[in-house]
Amino acid sequence: MLVLLAAASAACNAQSGQQQQQQPAQQGDNDPTQRAAGGTAPAGWQIRLDDKDAGRYTTNDVRFVPMGGGFHVTTGPAAIFPGADLPNGPFVLEATFNQTKAPAHPEAYGLFFSGKNLDNSDSQEYVYFLVRGNGQFLINHRAGRDVHKIFDWAENAAIRKQDANGQSTNQLTVRAGTDSVRFLANGQQVAAISRQVISNPGGRAGLRVNHNLDVHVTGFRGAPGAR
């Protein structure tokens, strides 16, 4: 369970699931959700669509395949991709993401962890760490149909922006220690959150890729321990 203390409340802004659905609807006027030819997941992995998309799309609209020593993800609707189980003690979660082309507007990709009850929209819970092509990062906590903002979108020099061809490569790492959870982009820390705030970081973990993105993922690792 993620405990939001008073010291973090200014950065944790709860929003209802209904409010979260409004932004994609507005974006959809100029950037309709595509339907990628998919439906299957690599062995040991799953695909879970965002609640706002689950009623209109299926996992057949997301392509998630092994490729080039890693995975290739083409969305479609936004989704999380559970592929690891992590302990509540120290762990490392990391992957390198290569955005292969520019989306119609900045869209995010990254890691999630602390996954609980992911098959239940009302009791699901996870924390996600995302970046996007404009050099910004975000850390949020989803609890049921609500989202709590831990770090709202902020630019950081450690995050590589997309180039003139719409491409960018970013290695993202989450390190859970005994006193804090640290978030790194390309080996540089961009945020650290006390274990009093993220009290139970263990659980299901994996990837998150938002709407209408084409991303190649390599070096995925979720493992107990400090290294």
C-alpha positions as a Markdown table, in Angstrom:
| # | Residue | x | y | z |
|---|---|---|---|---|
| 1 | Met | 0.0 | 0.0 | 0.0 |
| 2 | Leu | 1.3 | 3.5 | -0.8 |
| 3 | Val | 1.0 | 5.8 | 2.2 |
| 4 | Leu | 0.7 | 9.4 | 1.2 |
| 5 | Leu | 2.1 | 11.5 | 4.1 |
| 6 | Ala | 1.2 | 15.1 | 4.8 |
| 7 | Ala | 4.7 | 16.1 | 3.7 |
| 8 | Ala | 4.0 | 14.7 | 0.3 |
| 9 | Ser | 0.4 | 15.8 | -0.1 |
| 10 | Ala | 1.3 | 19.0 | -2.0 |
| 11 | Ala | 2.8 | 16.8 | -4.7 |
| 12 | Cys | 0.1 | 14.1 | -4.6 |
| 13 | Asn | -3.0 | 15.4 | -6.3 |
| 14 | Ala | -5.8 | 12.7 | -6.5 |
| 15 | Gln | -7.8 | 12.7 | -9.7 |
| 16 | Ser | -10.9 | 10.5 | -10.4 |
| 17 | Gly | -10.9 | 8.0 | -13.1 |
| 18 | Gln | -13.6 | 10.1 | -14.9 |
| 19 | Gln | -11.3 | 13.1 | -14.9 |
| 20 | Gln | -8.4 | 11.0 | -16.2 |
| 21 | Gln | -10.6 | 9.9 | -19.2 |
| 22 | Gln | -11.2 | 13.5 | -20.3 |
| 23 | Gln | -7.7 | 14.3 | -21.6 |
| 24 | Pro | -7.5 | 11.3 | -24.0 |
| 25 | Ala | -10.9 | 12.1 | -25.4 |
| 26 | Gln | -9.8 | 15.7 | -26.2 |
| 27 | Gln | -6.5 | 14.4 | -27.7 |
| 28 | Gly | -8.5 | 12.0 | -29.8 |
| 29 | Asp | -9.8 | 14.8 | -32.0 |
| 30 | Asn | -6.4 | 15.0 | -33.7 |
| 31 | Asp | -4.8 | 11.8 | -32.6 |
| 32 | Pro | -7.3 | 8.9 | -32.7 |
| 33 | Thr | -6.2 | 5.7 | -31.0 |
| 34 | Gln | -4.8 | 3.3 | -33.5 |
| 35 | Arg | -5.3 | -0.5 | -33.6 |
| 36 | Ala | -2.0 | -2.3 | -33.8 |
| 37 | Ala | -2.1 | -5.9 | -35.0 |
| 38 | Gly | -1.3 | -7.8 | -31.9 |
| 39 | Gly | -3.1 | -9.8 | -29.2 |
| 40 | Thr | -0.4 | -12.1 | -27.9 |
| 41 | Ala | 2.3 | -11.5 | -25.3 |
| 42 | Pro | 5.8 | -13.0 | -24.9 |
| 43 | Ala | 6.0 | -15.9 | -22.5 |
| 44 | Gly | 5.8 | -14.8 | -18.9 |
| 45 | Trp | 4.2 | -11.4 | -19.8 |
| 46 | Gln | 0.7 | -10.0 | -19.8 |
| 47 | Ile | -1.0 | -7.0 | -21.4 |
| 48 | Arg | -3.5 | -4.9 | -19.4 |
| 49 | Leu | -5.3 | -2.0 | -21.0 |
| 50 | Asp | -6.1 | 1.2 | -19.1 |
| 51 | Asp | -9.6 | 1.2 | -17.8 |
| 52 | Lys | -10.6 | 4.1 | -20.1 |
| 53 | Asp | -9.7 | 2.0 | -23.1 |
| 54 | Ala | -10.8 | -1.5 | -22.0 |
| 55 | Gly | -14.4 | -1.0 | -23.1 |
| 56 | Arg | -13.5 | 0.1 | -26.6 |
| 57 | Tyr | -10.4 | -1.9 | -27.4 |
| 58 | Thr | -8.9 | -5.3 | -26.6 |
| 59 | Thr | -5.3 | -6.6 | -26.3 |
| 60 | Asn | -5.6 | -7.5 | -30.0 |
| 61 | Asp | -5.1 | -3.8 | -30.6 |
| 62 | Val | -1.6 | -3.8 | -28.9 |
| 63 | Arg | 1.4 | -5.4 | -30.5 |
| 64 | Phe | 4.0 | -6.8 | -28.0 |
| 65 | Val | 6.5 | -9.1 | -29.4 |
| 66 | Pro | 10.1 | -10.4 | -28.8 |
| 67 | Met | 12.5 | -8.7 | -31.2 |
| 68 | Gly | 16.2 | -8.0 | -31.4 |
| 69 | Gly | 17.1 | -9.4 | -28.0 |
| 70 | Gly | 14.3 | -7.4 | -26.3 |
| 71 | Phe | 10.7 | -6.5 | -27.0 |
| 72 | His | 8.9 | -4.3 | -29.4 |
| 73 | Val | 5.7 | -2.5 | -28.3 |
| 74 | Thr | 3.3 | -0.8 | -30.6 |
| 75 | Thr | 0.2 | 0.9 | -29.2 |
| 76 | Gly | -2.9 | 1.5 | -29.7 |
| 77 | Pro | -4.5 | 2.0 | -26.5 |
| 78 | Ala | -2.3 | 2.7 | -23.4 |
| 79 | Ala | -1.4 | -0.4 | -21.4 |
| 80 | Ile | 0.8 | -1.9 | -18.7 |
| 81 | Phe | 2.8 | -5.0 | -19.3 |
| 82 | Pro | 3.4 | -7.1 | -16.2 |
| 83 | Gly | 6.4 | -9.3 | -16.5 |
| 84 | Ala | 8.1 | -9.6 | -13.1 |
| 85 | Asp | 7.5 | -10.1 | -9.4 |
| 86 | Leu | 9.6 | -8.1 | -7.0 |
| 87 | Pro | 10.0 | -8.4 | -3.2 |
| 88 | Asn | 9.2 | -5.6 | -0.7 |
| 89 | Gly | 12.9 | -5.5 | 0.2 |
| 90 | Pro | 15.6 | -4.0 | -1.9 |
| 91 | Phe | 15.3 | -4.5 | -5.7 |
| 92 | Val | 16.3 | -3.1 | -9.0 |
| 93 | Leu | 13.9 | -2.6 | -11.9 |
| 94 | Glu | 15.3 | -1.3 | -15.2 |
| 95 | Ala | 15.0 | -1.2 | -19.0 |
| 96 | Thr | 16.2 | 0.8 | -22.0 |
| 97 | Phe | 13.5 | 2.4 | -24.2 |
| 98 | Asn | 14.0 | 3.4 | -27.8 |
| 99 | Gln | 11.2 | 5.6 | -29.1 |
| 100 | Thr | 11.4 | 4.9 | -32.8 |
| 101 | Lys | 9.3 | 7.7 | -34.2 |
| 102 | Ala | 7.5 | 10.9 | -33.0 |
| 103 | Pro | 4.0 | 10.6 | -31.7 |
| 104 | Ala | 1.4 | 13.2 | -32.7 |
| 105 | His | 1.9 | 14.9 | -29.3 |
| 106 | Pro | 4.2 | 14.0 | -26.3 |
| 107 | Glu | 3.3 | 10.5 | -25.1 |
| 108 | Ala | 5.0 | 8.6 | -22.3 |
| 109 | Tyr | 6.7 | 5.2 | -21.6 |
| 110 | Gly | 8.5 | 3.7 | -18.7 |
| 111 | Leu | 8.3 | 1.3 | -15.8 |
| 112 | Phe | 5.7 | 0.3 | -13.2 |
| 113 | Phe | 6.1 | -1.5 | -9.9 |
| 114 | Ser | 4.2 | -2.2 | -6.7 |
| 115 | Gly | 1.5 | -3.9 | -8.7 |
| 116 | Lys | -1.4 | -5.4 | -6.7 |
| 117 | Asn | -4.8 | -6.7 | -7.8 |
| 118 | Leu | -4.1 | -5.7 | -11.4 |
| 119 | Asp | -7.1 | -7.6 | -12.8 |
| 120 | Asn | -9.5 | -5.6 | -10.6 |
| 121 | Ser | -10.2 | -2.0 | -11.8 |
| 122 | Asp | -11.6 | -1.0 | -8.3 |
| 123 | Ser | -8.7 | -2.4 | -6.2 |
| 124 | Gln | -5.7 | -2.3 | -8.6 |
| 125 | Glu | -2.6 | -0.5 | -7.4 |
| 126 | Tyr | 0.7 | 0.4 | -8.8 |
| 127 | Val | 3.3 | 3.1 | -9.1 |
| 128 | Tyr | 4.7 | 4.2 | -12.5 |
| 129 | Phe | 7.7 | 6.2 | -13.6 |
| 130 | Leu | 7.5 | 7.6 | -17.2 |
| 131 | Val | 9.4 | 9.8 | -19.5 |
| 132 | Arg | 8.4 | 11.4 | -22.8 |
| 133 | Gly | 10.1 | 12.9 | -25.8 |
| 134 | Asn | 10.1 | 16.5 | -24.6 |
| 135 | Gly | 12.6 | 15.5 | -21.8 |
| 136 | Gln | 10.1 | 15.4 | -19.0 |
| 137 | Phe | 9.4 | 12.7 | -16.3 |
| 138 | Leu | 6.4 | 11.8 | -14.2 |
| 139 | Ile | 5.8 | 9.6 | -11.1 |
| 140 | Asn | 2.3 | 8.6 | -10.3 |
| 141 | His | 0.4 | 6.1 | -8.1 |
| 142 | Arg | -2.8 | 4.5 | -9.3 |
| 143 | Ala | -5.2 | 3.2 | -6.7 |
| 144 | Gly | -8.4 | 1.7 | -8.1 |
| 145 | Arg | -9.8 | 4.3 | -10.5 |
| 146 | Asp | -7.9 | 7.2 | -8.9 |
| 147 | Val | -4.5 | 8.5 | -9.7 |
| 148 | His | -2.3 | 10.3 | -7.1 |
| 149 | Lys | 0.4 | 12.5 | -8.6 |
| 150 | Ile | 3.7 | 12.1 | -6.7 |
| 151 | Phe | 5.9 | 14.1 | -9.2 |
| 152 | Asp | 4.0 | 15.9 | -11.9 |
| 153 | Trp | 5.6 | 16.4 | -15.3 |
| 154 | Ala | 8.9 | 18.1 | -14.9 |
| 155 | Glu | 11.9 | 18.5 | -17.3 |
| 156 | Asn | 15.2 | 17.0 | -16.3 |
| 157 | Ala | 18.5 | 17.3 | -18.1 |
| 158 | Ala | 19.2 | 13.6 | -17.6 |
| 159 | Ile | 16.3 | 12.6 | -19.9 |
| 160 | Arg | 17.2 | 12.6 | -23.6 |
| 161 | Lys | 14.7 | 14.4 | -25.8 |
| 162 | Gln | 13.6 | 13.1 | -29.1 |
| 163 | Asp | 15.6 | 14.2 | -32.1 |
| 164 | Ala | 14.5 | 15.7 | -35.5 |
| 165 | Asn | 13.5 | 12.1 | -36.5 |
| 166 | Gly | 11.3 | 11.7 | -33.4 |
| 167 | Gln | 13.7 | 9.2 | -31.9 |
| 168 | Ser | 15.1 | 9.0 | -28.4 |
| 169 | Thr | 16.7 | 6.4 | -26.2 |
| 170 | Asn | 16.4 | 6.4 | -22.4 |
| 171 | Gln | 17.5 | 3.9 | -19.8 |
| 172 | Leu | 15.2 | 4.0 | -16.8 |
| 173 | Thr | 15.9 | 2.5 | -13.4 |
| 174 | Val | 14.0 | 2.1 | -10.1 |
| 175 | Arg | 16.0 | 1.1 | -7.1 |
| 176 | Ala | 14.1 | 0.3 | -3.9 |
| 177 | Gly | 16.3 | 0.4 | -0.8 |
| 178 | Thr | 15.6 | 0.2 | 2.9 |
| 179 | Asp | 15.0 | 3.9 | 3.3 |
| 180 | Ser | 13.9 | 5.2 | -0.1 |
| 181 | Val | 13.0 | 4.4 | -3.7 |
| 182 | Arg | 15.3 | 6.1 | -6.2 |
| 183 | Phe | 14.4 | 6.9 | -9.8 |
| 184 | Leu | 17.1 | 7.2 | -12.4 |
| 185 | Ala | 17.3 | 8.2 | -16.1 |
| 186 | Asn | 20.4 | 7.3 | -18.0 |
| 187 | Gly | 22.2 | 6.6 | -14.7 |
| 188 | Gln | 21.4 | 9.9 | -13.1 |
| 189 | Gln | 18.9 | 10.3 | -10.2 |
| 190 | Val | 15.9 | 12.4 | -11.0 |
| 191 | Ala | 13.9 | 11.7 | -7.8 |
| 192 | Ala | 14.0 | 9.9 | -4.5 |
| 193 | Ile | 10.9 | 9.0 | -2.4 |
| 194 | Ser | 11.0 | 7.9 | 1.2 |
| 195 | Arg | 9.9 | 4.4 | 2.1 |
| 196 | Gln | 7.5 | 6.1 | 4.4 |
| 197 | Val | 5.7 | 7.3 | 1.3 |
| 198 | Ile | 6.1 | 4.2 | -0.8 |
| 199 | Ser | 5.9 | 1.8 | 2.0 |
| 200 | Asn | 5.3 | -1.4 | 0.0 |
| 201 | Pro | 7.1 | -1.2 | -3.4 |
| 202 | Gly | 7.0 | -5.0 | -3.9 |
| 203 | Gly | 4.6 | -6.8 | -6.2 |
| 204 | Arg | 4.0 | -7.1 | -9.9 |
| 205 | Ala | 6.3 | -5.0 | -12.1 |
| 206 | Gly | 7.0 | -4.3 | -15.8 |
| 207 | Leu | 6.5 | -1.8 | -18.6 |
| 208 | Arg | 4.0 | 0.9 | -19.3 |
| 209 | Val | 3.5 | 2.4 | -22.8 |
| 210 | Asn | 1.0 | 5.0 | -23.5 |
| 211 | His | -1.3 | 5.8 | -26.5 |
| 212 | Asn | -0.1 | 5.5 | -30.1 |
| 213 | Leu | 3.6 | 4.8 | -29.4 |
| 214 | Asp | 6.2 | 2.6 | -31.1 |
| 215 | Val | 9.0 | 1.6 | -28.6 |
| 216 | His | 11.7 | -0.9 | -28.6 |
| 217 | Val | 12.7 | -2.2 | -25.2 |
| 218 | Thr | 16.0 | -3.9 | -24.3 |
| 219 | Gly | 17.8 | -4.8 | -21.1 |
| 220 | Phe | 14.7 | -5.4 | -19.0 |
| 221 | Arg | 15.6 | -6.6 | -15.5 |
| 222 | Gly | 13.6 | -6.9 | -12.3 |
| 223 | Ala | 15.7 | -8.5 | -9.6 |
| 224 | Pro | 16.0 | -8.5 | -5.8 |
| 225 | Gly | 19.0 | -6.9 | -4.2 |
| 226 | Ala | 20.7 | -3.6 | -4.4 |
| 227 | Arg | 22.5 | -4.1 | -7.7 |
